[in-house]
Amino acid sequence: MVKPFPSKTHIGNHMLHPETLMLNYGYDPQLSEGAVKPPVFLTSTFVFRTAEDGQDFFDFVSGRREPPEGMGAGLVYSRFNHPNSEIVEDRLSVYERTENCALFSSGMAAIATTILAFARPGDVILHSQPLYGGTETLFAKTLAGLSIGAVGFADGIDETAVRMAAEDAMRKGRVAMIFIETPANPTNGLVDIAMVRRVAETIGQAQGHTPIVACDNTLLGPVFQRPIEHGADLSLYSLTKYVGGHSDLIAGAALGSKALIPDGNGWVFQEVTARLTGHIDAGDTSFTPELTNVVRRAEADAVLVAGGNFL
């Protein structure tokens, strides 16, 4: 399958802002009968010209082989890849300034998949507190039932307290991940991401394995905060909140380097996740151009409220 025509990111030496790129980034009209806007692809499965093409495409999306130069991985099945999903993934990557993105059916699907991709029975997750209620339940019940432990720290700014919690976690098993949520839902408690990176490196020196730092960035990103720039490995989202913005979408995302989220999102991510099917998010590629306006308006309103000038 021919790769989509590369989206323009510069005019001369000027780099286009994300707000401009959101209008057409990741979409090649030549692959869709010249339609100016992405069509809605209501399909679960895609046709192969030959059985050999089908075998190649499955190998490419699973990471078993790299596609030849100038060719894409090919469309296989909507749980693996889908034109509309890929547009959203590409655009979120632009906002987050990272290499890759994987789209999910909810924020909890993104969080659960990420943990299952990197943690094993006997491992421990060091995490900030409080967390979104669904995440708290995931740690306390589901993961505990899989023999994956959890140790929390309440003050995400106090490095001494976080290091003490890290020592407690290491006594209980291999620390596979540090999971943070900043600002926290619903308290707005903050975590120093750069400090957590330092703690992760210290844990790595002590146990011979540096834990993945994953940050739930739902309440600030990607306009106001990009955790990977501060030392996180993965940035996670419930897209239902600010990114969707209209209470008409349930979706999630994980963003990071190609080493952690390979092209095609990697076999582990595909097999254990509730992927966001294309026909659900197809019409929602339109939310990306609105994102900055929505959060900037919320920022302006918050400043008015904080200053007592809202009446």
C-alpha positions as CSV (number, residue, x, y, z in Angstrom):
1,M,0.0,0.0,0.0
2,V,1.4,3.4,-1.0
3,K,2.1,5.7,1.9
4,P,-0.1,8.8,2.3
5,F,1.4,12.0,0.8
6,P,3.4,13.7,3.6
7,S,1.5,16.5,5.3
8,K,3.1,20.0,5.0
9,T,4.6,21.1,8.3
10,H,6.5,24.3,7.1
11,I,6.0,27.2,4.8
12,G,9.5,28.2,3.9
13,N,11.4,28.3,7.1
14,H,8.3,28.9,9.2
15,M,7.1,25.9,11.1
16,L,3.3,25.7,11.2
17,H,1.6,25.8,14.6
18,P,-0.4,22.8,15.7
19,E,-3.6,24.8,15.4
20,T,-2.9,25.2,11.7
21,L,-1.8,21.6,11.2
22,M,-5.0,20.3,12.7
23,L,-7.0,21.4,9.6
24,N,-5.5,18.7,7.3
25,Y,-2.5,17.0,9.0
26,G,-2.4,13.2,8.5
27,Y,-4.9,13.1,5.7
28,D,-4.2,12.6,2.0
29,P,-7.2,13.4,-0.2
30,Q,-5.7,11.5,-3.1
31,L,-6.4,8.3,-1.2
32,S,-10.1,9.2,-0.7
33,E,-11.3,10.2,-4.1
34,G,-10.1,13.8,-3.6
35,A,-12.5,14.5,-0.7
36,V,-11.5,17.7,1.1
37,K,-12.4,16.2,4.5
38,P,-11.8,12.6,5.7
39,P,-14.7,10.3,4.8
40,V,-16.3,8.1,7.4
41,F,-14.9,4.6,6.8
42,L,-17.7,2.3,8.2
43,T,-15.8,-0.9,8.0
44,S,-14.2,-3.5,10.2
45,T,-12.0,-5.2,7.6
46,F,-10.1,-4.2,4.5
47,V,-9.7,-5.9,1.1
48,F,-6.3,-7.3,0.0
49,R,-5.5,-7.5,-3.8
50,T,-3.9,-10.9,-3.2
51,A,-3.4,-13.4,-0.4
52,E,0.3,-12.5,-0.5
53,D,-0.6,-8.8,0.1
54,G,-2.7,-9.9,3.1
55,Q,0.2,-11.9,4.6
56,D,2.6,-8.9,4.0
57,F,0.2,-6.5,5.7
58,F,-0.3,-8.7,8.7
59,D,3.5,-9.0,9.1
60,F,3.9,-5.2,8.8
61,V,1.3,-4.2,11.3
62,S,2.5,-6.9,13.8
63,G,6.1,-5.7,13.6
64,R,7.4,-9.0,12.2
65,R,8.8,-7.2,9.1
66,E,9.3,-3.6,8.0
67,P,7.4,-2.5,4.9
68,P,9.6,-1.6,1.8
69,E,10.7,2.0,1.4
70,G,7.9,4.2,0.2
71,M,5.1,1.8,1.3
72,G,2.9,1.9,4.3
73,A,2.0,-1.0,6.5
74,G,-1.4,-1.4,4.8
75,L,-4.9,-1.6,6.2
76,V,-5.8,-4.9,7.8
77,Y,-8.5,-4.8,10.5
78,S,-9.9,-1.9,12.4
79,R,-8.6,-3.1,15.7
80,F,-5.1,-2.8,14.3
81,N,-5.3,0.3,12.1
82,H,-8.0,2.4,10.4
83,P,-7.8,5.6,8.3
84,N,-9.8,7.8,10.7
85,S,-8.0,6.5,13.8
86,E,-4.6,7.1,12.2
87,I,-5.5,10.7,11.4
88,V,-6.4,11.4,15.0
89,E,-3.3,9.6,16.2
90,D,-1.1,11.7,13.9
91,R,-2.7,14.9,15.0
92,L,-2.4,14.2,18.7
93,S,1.3,13.3,18.2
94,V,1.7,16.8,16.7
95,Y,0.2,18.4,19.7
96,E,2.2,16.3,22.2
97,R,5.4,16.7,20.1
98,T,6.1,13.0,20.3
99,E,6.7,10.2,17.8
100,N,3.7,7.9,18.1
101,C,0.2,7.6,19.4
102,A,-2.2,4.7,20.0
103,L,-6.0,5.4,20.2
104,F,-8.3,3.5,22.6
105,S,-12.0,3.1,23.3
106,S,-11.6,5.0,26.6
107,G,-9.1,6.5,28.9
108,M,-9.3,3.4,31.1
109,A,-8.5,1.2,28.1
110,A,-5.4,3.3,27.5
111,I,-4.3,3.1,31.1
112,A,-5.0,-0.6,31.5
113,T,-3.3,-1.5,28.3
114,T,-0.2,0.5,29.1
115,I,0.1,-1.2,32.5
116,L,-0.5,-4.7,31.1
117,A,2.1,-4.0,28.4
118,F,4.9,-3.3,30.9
119,A,4.0,-5.0,34.2
120,R,4.1,-8.7,35.1
121,P,2.9,-10.7,38.1
122,G,5.1,-9.9,41.1
123,D,5.9,-6.4,39.8
124,V,4.9,-3.3,41.7
125,I,3.6,0.1,40.5
126,L,4.6,3.2,42.3
127,H,1.9,5.8,41.9
128,S,0.7,9.2,43.0
129,Q,-2.4,9.8,45.0
130,P,-5.2,10.5,44.6
131,L,-5.9,9.0,41.1
132,Y,-9.0,9.0,39.0
133,G,-11.5,6.6,40.6
134,G,-11.4,4.1,37.7
135,T,-7.6,3.9,38.0
136,E,-7.7,3.5,41.8
137,T,-10.1,0.6,41.3
138,L,-7.9,-0.9,38.6
139,F,-4.9,-0.8,41.0
140,A,-6.7,-2.0,44.1
141,K,-8.8,-4.8,42.6
142,T,-8.0,-5.9,39.1
143,L,-4.2,-5.6,39.2
144,A,-4.0,-6.9,42.7
145,G,-5.8,-10.0,41.5
146,L,-3.1,-10.5,38.9
147,S,-0.4,-10.2,41.6
148,I,0.7,-6.8,40.5
149,G,1.2,-4.6,43.6
150,A,0.8,-0.9,44.1
151,V,2.4,1.6,46.5
152,G,1.2,5.2,46.6
153,F,2.6,8.5,47.6
154,A,0.4,11.4,48.6
155,D,2.7,14.4,48.1
156,G,4.0,14.6,44.5
157,I,6.2,17.6,45.2
158,D,8.1,16.3,48.2
159,E,11.0,14.3,46.8
160,T,11.9,12.8,50.1
161,A,8.4,11.4,50.5
162,V,8.4,10.0,47.0
163,R,11.8,8.3,47.5
164,M,10.6,6.7,50.8
165,A,7.6,5.3,48.9
166,A,10.0,4.1,46.2
167,E,12.1,2.2,48.7
168,D,8.9,0.6,50.2
169,A,7.9,-0.4,46.6
170,M,11.2,-2.0,45.9
171,R,11.0,-4.1,49.0
172,K,7.8,-5.6,47.6
173,G,9.0,-6.4,44.1
174,R,10.4,-5.1,40.9
175,V,9.1,-1.6,40.3
176,A,7.9,-1.8,36.7
177,M,6.2,1.6,36.4
178,I,5.8,4.9,38.1
179,F,2.2,6.1,37.3
180,I,1.3,9.7,38.0
181,E,-1.7,11.8,37.4
182,T,-1.1,15.6,37.4
183,P,-3.2,17.5,38.0
184,A,-5.1,14.9,39.9
185,N,-8.8,14.3,39.3
186,P,-10.7,15.7,41.3
187,T,-8.3,17.5,43.7
188,N,-6.0,19.1,41.2
189,G,-3.0,17.8,43.3
190,L,0.3,18.3,41.4
191,V,3.2,16.0,40.8
192,D,6.7,17.2,39.9
193,I,7.4,15.2,36.7
194,A,11.1,16.0,36.5
195,M,11.6,14.9,40.1
196,V,9.7,11.6,39.4
197,R,12.1,11.0,36.5
198,R,15.1,11.4,38.9
199,V,13.4,8.9,41.3
200,A,12.9,6.5,38.3
201,E,16.6,6.7,37.5
202,T,17.6,6.0,41.1
203,I,15.2,3.0,41.2
204,G,16.8,1.7,37.9
205,Q,20.3,1.9,39.5
206,A,19.1,0.0,42.5
207,Q,17.2,-2.8,40.9
208,G,18.8,-3.0,37.4
209,H,15.6,-2.0,35.6
210,T,14.4,1.6,35.1
211,P,10.6,1.8,35.5
212,I,8.5,3.3,32.8
213,V,7.2,6.8,33.9
214,A,3.6,7.1,32.7
215,C,1.6,10.3,33.2
216,D,-2.2,10.7,33.0
217,N,-2.2,14.1,31.3
218,T,-6.0,14.4,30.9
219,L,-6.6,17.6,32.8
220,L,-3.8,19.8,31.3
221,G,-2.7,18.4,28.0
222,P,-1.6,18.7,25.4
223,V,-1.9,22.5,25.2
224,F,-0.8,23.4,28.7
225,Q,1.4,20.4,29.6
226,R,3.5,17.8,27.7
227,P,4.8,15.3,30.3
228,I,7.4,13.7,27.9
229,E,9.2,17.0,27.7
230,H,9.7,16.9,31.5
231,G,10.9,13.3,31.7
232,A,7.8,11.0,31.4
233,D,8.0,8.1,29.0
234,L,4.3,8.0,28.1
235,S,1.5,10.5,28.2
236,L,-1.9,9.0,28.7
237,Y,-5.4,10.5,28.1
238,S,-9.0,10.3,28.5
239,L,-9.9,12.1,25.3
240,T,-13.4,12.4,26.7
241,K,-12.6,15.5,28.7
242,Y,-10.8,18.5,27.2
243,V,-9.7,16.9,23.9
244,G,-13.3,15.9,23.0
245,G,-14.7,18.8,24.9
246,H,-18.4,18.3,24.1
247,S,-19.4,15.2,26.2
248,D,-20.2,13.4,23.0
249,L,-17.1,11.2,22.7
250,I,-15.5,8.4,24.9
251,A,-11.9,7.7,23.9
252,G,-8.4,7.4,25.2
253,A,-4.8,7.7,24.0
254,A,-1.3,6.7,24.8
255,L,1.6,8.7,23.3
256,G,5.3,8.2,23.4
257,S,8.4,7.2,21.4
258,K,8.4,4.6,18.6
259,A,10.5,2.4,20.9
260,L,7.6,2.1,23.3
261,I,4.7,2.5,20.9
262,P,5.9,1.1,17.5
263,D,4.3,2.0,14.2
264,G,1.1,0.0,14.1
265,N,1.1,0.3,17.9
266,G,2.8,-3.0,18.5
267,W,1.4,-6.4,18.8
268,V,1.1,-6.2,22.6
269,F,-0.9,-3.0,22.4
270,Q,-3.2,-4.4,19.7
271,E,-3.9,-7.7,21.3
272,V,-4.8,-6.7,24.8
273,T,-6.6,-3.4,24.2
274,A,-10.1,-2.2,23.5
275,R,-9.1,-0.3,20.4
276,L,-11.2,2.6,19.2
277,T,-13.0,1.4,16.1
278,G,-12.8,3.7,13.1
279,H,-16.5,4.3,12.7
280,I,-16.8,5.7,16.2
281,D,-14.1,8.3,15.9
282,A,-14.4,8.9,12.1
283,G,-16.5,12.1,12.5
284,D,-14.4,13.2,15.4
285,T,-11.3,14.2,13.5
286,S,-13.0,17.6,13.6
287,F,-12.4,18.0,17.4
288,T,-8.6,18.5,16.9
289,P,-8.8,22.0,15.3
290,E,-11.1,23.2,18.2
291,L,-8.8,21.9,21.0
292,T,-6.7,25.0,21.6
293,N,-9.7,27.4,21.5
294,V,-11.6,25.2,24.0
295,V,-8.9,25.1,26.6
296,R,-7.8,28.7,26.1
297,R,-11.4,29.8,26.7
298,A,-11.5,27.6,29.9
299,E,-8.2,29.3,31.0
300,A,-9.6,32.8,30.5
301,D,-12.8,31.9,32.4
302,A,-10.7,30.4,35.3
303,V,-8.7,33.6,35.5
304,L,-11.9,35.6,35.8
305,V,-13.3,33.3,38.5
306,A,-10.0,33.4,40.4
307,G,-10.0,37.2,40.3
308,G,-13.6,37.4,41.4
309,N,-14.6,39.2,38.2
310,F,-17.1,36.7,36.9
311,L,-20.3,38.5,37.9
